[in-house]
Amino acid sequence: MDSDEEFKSGALKANLNCRFYRRIFPKVDELVMVEVRHVDQVGASVLLLEYNNIEGLIMLGELSKKRIRSVTKLTRVGRQEVVVVIRVDESKGYLDLSKKQVTSENIAECEAKYNKAKAVNNILRHVAQTTGTDIEILYETIGWPLYEKYEHALDAFKLAVVEPDTVLEGLTMTPEIRQSLLKVIKNRLAPQPLKIRADFSVTCFEYEGIDAIKAALMAGMELANENVKIDIRLIAAPLYVIVLTTVDKNTGLNTASASLKRIADEIKSRGGNYMIKEGPHILNATGDHDLEEMIQKQSNTNKVISDIDEDNDETMGDVDIGIDVNEIDAKNASSKPDDDDDEEEKN
């Protein structure tokens, strides 16, 4: 039986529906996410998505603080809403809810809570499908204990990417479930690398201008390590771009700023000039594509590229110096007095 057949077989055997939390019913004043099932002149009948779709009711007077002319203008079937629980009768299974008492801050808070809990549910649901285990058993043995041990089960799963033994210690599960759980956690929650970009210009028209620029760029590269990769490329002289690749946003931004400061300090100490064109910022997919196009275009132009020592650490990336030697020579020549003219003046 191949993996697809095993996946389908497990899905048929296992119960895949369960509430997100250990409590069967929500508490009064709790914010919950619901989906509207039916709307009439009495109010809106809804399903509580975090509580295995148990039913609740939003009475007409709890839909809006404003005068209601038409219920259908306030909500509609299939729409997800954030509501607050105002009454719970567990013996009869009655839940009264309110939409009008919910603020914009409440909506953002509830959506964040729901999305995190849904991510946990999706992970456990996948494990239930692949192993043929009822999802409620997985919540009993894994999900709910992690909710109690950590601030949130999703936080525990993220930590399990790097510290699986610590997070899963004391939890009862078969080797098959453990292997399936760790696999789906790593696939879904492993941090994705991001790119941080900044644009700057460096010039130096001193006699050893090329070496000065090279030294400045290499000074910026020295901050690269196993967690942050740094590349510096020429866009069009004297404009350069520095790109850092890392999984931590704050670390990347701080390293970018520190690297640029090193470049500025080094080039100025050698008589050159530095100017920031665009500060460090997160590079999105569109910006990444545009950057690659610029680099590709520049690689087709005539430029001299300084050699970099081959024994540089791999994490340091690449430096494309792109210095126009003729430009520097011309500048230097213009700054020197003409020997023949000096002789004529003396004569």
C-alpha positions in Angstrom: 0.0 0.0 0.0 1.5 3.3 -1.1 1.5 6.5 1.0 -1.6 8.0 -0.7 -3.6 4.8 -0.1 -2.5 4.8 3.6 -3.5 8.5 3.9 -7.0 7.8 2.5 -7.4 4.6 4.6 -6.4 6.5 7.7 -8.9 9.3 6.9 -11.7 6.7 6.5 -11.0 5.0 9.8 -10.3 8.1 12.0 -12.7 10.6 13.5 -11.3 14.0 12.3 -13.7 16.3 14.2 -13.1 17.6 17.6 -13.3 20.8 19.6 -10.1 22.8 19.9 -10.0 23.1 23.7 -10.6 20.8 26.6 -13.8 22.6 27.7 -16.9 21.4 25.9 -18.6 24.8 26.2 -17.1 28.3 26.1 -17.2 30.5 29.2 -19.3 33.6 29.6 -17.6 36.7 28.2 -15.3 34.5 26.0 -14.8 35.7 22.4 -15.5 33.0 19.8 -15.4 32.6 16.1 -18.7 31.4 14.6 -20.1 30.7 11.1 -23.7 31.8 10.3 -25.9 28.9 9.5 -29.4 30.5 9.3 -30.8 34.0 9.4 -34.4 35.0 10.1 -36.3 37.8 11.9 -35.5 36.2 15.3 -31.8 36.4 14.8 -28.9 34.4 13.5 -28.3 30.7 14.2 -24.5 30.0 14.2 -22.0 27.2 14.6 -19.0 27.7 17.1 -16.1 26.7 15.0 -13.7 26.2 17.9 -16.2 24.0 19.8 -16.8 21.3 17.2 -19.7 23.3 15.6 -22.1 23.3 18.5 -25.0 25.7 17.9 -25.5 29.1 19.3 -27.9 32.0 18.7 -27.4 35.7 18.2 -30.7 37.3 19.0 -31.9 40.1 16.8 -31.2 42.8 19.5 -27.6 41.5 19.9 -26.7 41.9 16.2 -26.2 45.7 16.2 -26.3 48.8 18.4 -28.1 50.6 15.5 -31.7 50.3 14.5 -32.1 47.1 12.5 -34.1 47.5 9.3 -33.0 44.2 7.7 -31.2 41.3 9.3 -29.6 40.2 6.0 -27.7 43.5 5.8 -26.0 42.8 9.1 -24.9 39.2 8.4 -25.4 36.4 5.9 -25.3 32.6 5.8 -21.8 31.3 5.5 -20.1 34.4 6.9 -17.7 34.1 9.8 -18.2 36.5 12.7 -16.5 37.2 16.0 -19.0 37.2 18.9 -19.0 37.2 22.7 -20.7 34.6 24.8 -23.3 36.2 27.1 -25.1 33.1 28.4 -24.4 29.4 28.7 -26.8 26.6 29.7 -24.7 23.4 29.6 -27.6 21.2 30.7 -29.8 22.2 27.7 -26.9 23.1 25.4 -28.1 26.7 24.9 -25.6 29.4 24.0 -26.6 33.1 23.7 -24.2 35.3 21.8 -23.7 38.9 21.0 -22.2 40.7 18.1 -23.0 44.3 19.1 -20.8 44.0 22.2 -17.7 43.2 20.2 -15.2 45.9 19.5 -12.6 46.2 16.7 -9.9 45.3 19.2 -11.9 42.2 20.2 -12.1 41.1 16.6 -8.3 41.3 16.1 -7.8 39.4 19.3 -10.2 36.6 18.5 -9.0 36.2 15.0 -5.4 35.8 16.2 -6.5 33.2 18.8 -8.7 31.3 16.3 -6.0 31.2 13.6 -3.4 29.8 16.1 -5.9 27.2 17.4 -6.9 26.3 13.8 -3.2 25.7 12.9 -2.9 23.3 15.9 -6.1 21.5 14.7 -4.8 21.2 11.2 -1.6 19.6 12.4 -3.3 17.1 14.6 -5.9 16.4 11.9 -3.1 15.5 9.5 -1.6 13.2 12.0 -5.0 11.6 12.6 -5.4 11.0 8.9 -1.9 9.5 8.4 -2.0 7.3 11.4 -5.7 6.3 11.5 -6.1 7.8 15.0 -9.1 9.6 16.3 -8.3 13.3 16.5 -9.8 13.6 20.0 -7.3 11.0 21.3 -4.5 13.2 19.9 -6.0 16.2 21.6 -6.2 14.2 24.9 -2.7 12.9 24.7 -0.9 15.8 22.9 -2.9 19.0 22.2 -4.6 19.8 25.5 -1.6 18.8 27.7 0.6 21.2 25.6 -2.0 24.0 26.0 -1.7 23.5 29.7 2.1 23.3 29.8 2.8 26.2 27.4 1.1 29.4 26.6 -0.3 27.9 23.5 0.0 24.5 21.8 1.2 26.2 18.6 4.1 27.7 20.5 5.0 24.3 21.8 4.9 22.9 18.2 7.2 25.7 17.0 9.7 24.9 19.8 9.5 21.2 18.9 11.1 21.9 15.6 14.4 22.4 17.4 13.8 20.8 20.8 11.5 17.8 20.1 12.5 15.8 23.1 12.0 18.7 25.5 8.5 19.5 24.2 7.2 15.9 23.8 8.6 14.6 27.1 6.0 13.0 29.3 3.4 12.8 26.4 1.9 9.4 25.6 2.1 8.4 22.0 3.2 5.6 19.7 6.5 5.9 17.7 4.4 6.1 14.5 2.4 9.1 15.9 5.5 10.8 17.2 7.3 10.4 13.8 4.2 11.7 11.9 3.8 14.6 14.3 7.4 15.8 14.0 7.3 15.4 10.3 4.3 17.6 9.8 5.5 20.2 12.4 8.8 20.6 10.6 7.1 20.9 7.2 4.7 23.5 8.3 6.4 25.4 11.1 10.1 25.5 10.2 11.1 29.1 10.0 11.4 30.4 6.4 14.4 32.5 5.5 13.8 36.1 4.6 15.9 38.6 2.7 16.8 42.1 3.9 18.1 44.7 1.4 19.7 48.1 1.6 21.2 50.3 -1.2 24.2 52.5 -0.8 27.0 54.2 -2.8 30.7 54.2 -2.1 33.4 56.2 -4.0 37.0 56.8 -3.5 39.3 58.7 -5.9 42.5 58.3 -4.0 45.5 56.6 -5.5 44.4 53.2 -4.0 40.7 53.8 -4.5 40.0 50.2 -5.7 41.6 48.7 -2.6 39.8 51.2 -0.4 36.4 50.2 -1.7 37.2 46.5 -1.6 38.3 46.9 2.1 35.2 48.8 3.0 32.9 46.2 1.5 34.8 43.3 3.1 34.5 45.1 6.5 30.7 45.0 6.1 30.9 41.3 5.1 32.8 40.4 8.3 29.5 40.3 10.3 28.2 37.3 8.4 27.9 34.1 10.4 26.0 30.8 10.3 22.7 32.6 11.1 23.1 35.5 8.7 24.4 35.3 5.2 25.6 38.6 3.6 26.0 39.3 -0.2 27.1 42.7 -1.6 26.5 43.3 -5.4 27.2 46.1 -7.8 24.0 47.6 -9.3 25.6 50.5 -11.3 28.8 52.2 -10.1 28.9 53.7 -7.6 25.6 52.1 -6.4 25.7 48.8 -4.4 23.2 46.6 -2.8 23.6 44.5 0.3 21.3 41.5 0.8 21.2 39.6 4.1 19.5 36.2 4.3 18.3 35.1 7.8 15.3 33.5 9.6 15.1 36.2 12.3 13.8 39.6 11.2 15.3 41.7 14.1 18.7 40.0 13.9 18.8 40.6 10.1 17.8 44.3 10.4 20.3 45.0 13.2 23.1 43.2 11.3 22.3 45.1 8.2 22.6 48.4 10.0 25.8 47.4 11.7 27.3 46.2 8.4 26.5 49.5 6.7 28.1 51.4 9.5 31.3 49.4 9.1 31.4 50.1 5.4 30.8 53.8 6.0 33.5 54.0 8.7 36.1 52.1 6.6 35.6 54.0 3.3 35.7 57.4 5.1 38.9 56.5 6.9 40.5 55.9 3.5 39.4 59.2 2.1 36.3 58.0 0.3 32.6 58.8 0.5 29.6 56.9 1.6 25.9 57.6 1.1 22.8 55.5 2.0 20.3 55.4 -0.8 17.6 53.1 0.8 17.8 51.8 4.3 17.4 48.1 5.4 14.0 46.7 4.6 12.4 43.3 4.1 12.6 42.1 0.5 9.3 40.7 -0.9 9.0 38.3 -3.9 8.6 41.2 -6.3 11.6 43.1 -5.0 13.7 39.9 -5.1 12.9 39.4 -8.7 13.6 43.1 -9.6 17.0 42.8 -7.8 18.0 39.7 -9.8 17.1 41.5 -13.0 19.3 44.5 -12.2 22.2 42.3 -11.2 21.8 40.3 -14.4 21.8 43.4 -16.5 24.9 44.8 -14.8 26.7 41.5 -15.4 26.4 42.1 -19.1 28.1 45.5 -19.0 31.9 46.1 -19.1 33.4 46.3 -15.6 36.4 45.1 -13.7 35.7 42.8 -10.8 38.2 42.6 -8.1 39.3 39.1 -7.0 38.2 38.0 -3.5 40.3 35.5 -1.5 38.9 32.0 -2.1 39.3 31.0 1.5 36.5 33.3 2.7 33.9 31.7 4.9 30.9 30.4 2.9 28.4 32.4 5.0 30.0 35.6 3.9 28.5 35.3 0.4 29.8 37.3 -2.5 31.3 40.7 -3.1 31.0 42.3 -6.6 33.3 45.3 -6.5 32.6 46.5 -10.0 35.1 49.4 -10.0 35.7 51.4 -13.2 39.5 51.7 -13.2 39.4 54.3 -16.1 37.1 56.5 -14.1 39.5 56.5 -11.1 42.6 57.1 -13.3 40.9 60.0 -15.0 40.0 61.5 -11.7 43.5 61.1 -10.4 45.0 62.5 -13.5 42.8 65.6 -13.3 43.9 66.2 -9.8 47.7 66.1 -10.6 49.6 69.2 -11.9 50.9 68.9 -15.5 54.8 68.6 -15.3 55.2 70.3 -18.7 53.1 73.3 -17.7 55.2 73.6 -14.5 58.4 73.7 -16.6 57.0 76.4 -18.9 56.0 78.6 -15.9 59.4 78.3 -14.4 61.0 79.3 -17.8 
